[in-house]
Amino acid sequence: MKYVLEVCLIALAMLGSAIAQYPTKPALRPGITVEMPVAKHAVEIDGADQEDATVVSITADGNLFVGVKPVELNALDSLKAATVYVKADARAPFQRVLTVLDALRGHSVALLTAPTLKAKLGTITPPYGVTLSLGAN
């Protein structure tokens, strides 16, 4: 019984240290996972990790999410954010991505992409992307 207690305490200590984050690393926000395309000219976009960032995700089957909430295309008209971050799956239909970008006309839009270099396992990589300027309504 003594050994079981020791093993449990060691496991608890290891779990606690694995979960703890360094203060310089951003906290992971809940979101929709997509396989993002890679762009060689992508730059780091820190704003996408902010708590109040508006992230629109397009999954491979064309479903739309704002944050983690599923939405319809017409709901994008009511977004109040000045900058909208679009995270589209590389396998999403191109027409669906264009339709979403058209619905976001009047907003500053940043397309999020995967970084060109592979990150080390266990590290947090900042979001990368390309900033777009869309015309006013």
C-alpha positions as CSV (number, residue, x, y, z in Angstrom):
1,M,0.0,0.0,0.0
2,K,2.9,2.3,0.8
3,Y,4.3,1.9,-2.8
4,V,0.9,2.7,-4.3
5,L,0.7,5.9,-2.4
6,E,4.2,6.9,-3.5
7,V,3.4,6.1,-7.1
8,C,0.3,8.2,-7.0
9,L,2.1,11.2,-5.5
10,I,4.8,11.0,-8.1
11,A,2.2,10.7,-10.9
12,L,0.4,13.8,-9.4
13,A,3.6,15.8,-9.3
14,M,4.5,14.9,-12.9
15,L,1.0,15.8,-14.1
16,G,1.2,19.1,-12.3
17,S,4.5,20.0,-13.8
18,A,3.3,18.9,-17.3
19,I,0.2,21.1,-17.1
20,A,2.0,24.2,-15.7
21,Q,2.8,26.8,-18.4
22,Y,5.5,29.4,-18.5
23,P,4.3,33.0,-18.1
24,T,5.8,34.0,-21.4
25,K,3.9,31.4,-23.4
26,P,0.3,32.1,-24.4
27,A,-2.5,30.1,-22.9
28,L,-4.2,27.7,-25.3
29,R,-7.7,28.9,-26.1
30,P,-10.5,26.4,-26.9
31,G,-11.1,26.3,-30.6
32,I,-11.9,24.2,-33.6
33,T,-9.0,22.1,-35.0
34,V,-8.4,22.3,-38.7
35,E,-5.6,21.3,-41.0
36,M,-4.3,24.7,-42.0
37,P,-2.5,25.3,-45.2
38,V,1.2,26.3,-45.2
39,A,2.2,29.7,-46.7
40,K,5.9,30.5,-47.2
41,H,5.2,34.3,-46.8
42,A,3.2,34.0,-43.6
43,V,4.1,36.2,-40.6
44,E,3.4,35.8,-36.9
45,I,0.0,37.3,-35.9
46,D,-0.1,37.8,-32.1
47,G,-3.6,39.2,-32.1
48,A,-5.2,35.9,-32.9
49,D,-4.3,34.6,-29.4
50,Q,-5.9,37.4,-27.5
51,E,-8.9,36.6,-25.3
52,D,-11.3,38.9,-27.3
53,A,-10.1,37.8,-30.8
54,T,-12.8,36.8,-33.2
55,V,-11.8,33.6,-35.0
56,V,-14.0,32.1,-37.7
57,S,-13.1,28.5,-38.5
58,I,-14.1,26.7,-41.7
59,T,-13.8,22.9,-41.4
60,A,-13.0,20.5,-44.2
61,D,-16.7,19.8,-44.8
62,G,-17.5,23.5,-45.0
63,N,-19.0,24.0,-41.5
64,L,-18.6,27.4,-39.9
65,F,-17.7,28.3,-36.3
66,V,-17.2,31.5,-34.5
67,G,-14.9,30.5,-31.7
68,V,-16.3,27.1,-30.8
69,K,-19.9,28.0,-31.6
70,P,-21.4,26.6,-34.9
71,V,-23.0,29.4,-37.0
72,E,-24.6,30.0,-40.3
73,L,-23.1,32.2,-43.0
74,N,-25.6,35.1,-42.4
75,A,-24.5,35.3,-38.7
76,L,-21.1,36.7,-39.9
77,D,-22.9,40.0,-40.8
78,S,-23.5,40.7,-37.1
79,L,-19.8,40.4,-36.0
80,K,-18.7,43.6,-34.3
81,A,-14.9,42.9,-34.3
82,A,-12.7,45.2,-36.3
83,T,-10.4,42.3,-37.2
84,V,-11.6,38.8,-37.9
85,Y,-9.2,35.9,-38.0
86,V,-10.2,33.2,-40.5
87,K,-8.8,29.7,-39.9
88,A,-9.8,27.5,-42.9
89,D,-9.0,23.9,-43.4
90,A,-6.7,23.2,-46.3
91,R,-9.3,20.7,-47.6
92,A,-12.3,23.1,-47.3
93,P,-14.0,23.9,-50.6
94,F,-12.5,27.1,-52.1
95,Q,-15.9,28.5,-52.9
96,R,-16.9,28.2,-49.3
97,V,-13.8,30.2,-48.2
98,L,-14.5,32.9,-50.8
99,T,-18.2,33.1,-49.6
100,V,-17.0,33.6,-46.0
101,L,-14.5,36.3,-47.1
102,D,-17.3,38.0,-49.0
103,A,-19.5,37.9,-46.0
104,L,-16.8,39.5,-44.0
105,R,-16.5,42.5,-46.3
106,G,-15.9,45.7,-44.3
107,H,-13.8,43.9,-41.7
108,S,-10.0,43.6,-41.5
109,V,-9.4,39.9,-42.2
110,A,-6.3,37.8,-41.4
111,L,-6.1,34.3,-42.9
112,L,-4.3,32.0,-40.4
113,T,-1.9,29.5,-41.8
114,A,0.5,26.9,-40.4
115,P,4.1,28.0,-40.0
116,T,6.5,26.7,-42.6
117,L,8.8,25.2,-40.1
118,K,7.8,22.2,-37.9
119,A,7.7,23.1,-34.3
120,K,9.3,21.1,-31.6
121,L,7.0,18.6,-29.9
122,G,5.5,20.1,-26.8
123,T,6.0,23.7,-27.7
124,I,3.4,26.3,-28.4
125,T,3.7,28.0,-31.7
126,P,2.1,31.5,-32.3
127,P,-0.5,31.8,-35.0
128,Y,0.8,32.7,-38.5
129,G,-1.1,34.2,-41.4
130,V,-1.6,36.7,-44.1
131,T,-3.5,40.0,-43.7
132,L,-6.2,40.9,-46.3
133,S,-7.9,44.1,-47.0
134,L,-11.5,43.7,-48.1
135,G,-13.6,46.5,-49.5
136,A,-16.3,48.3,-47.6
137,N,-20.0,47.3,-47.8
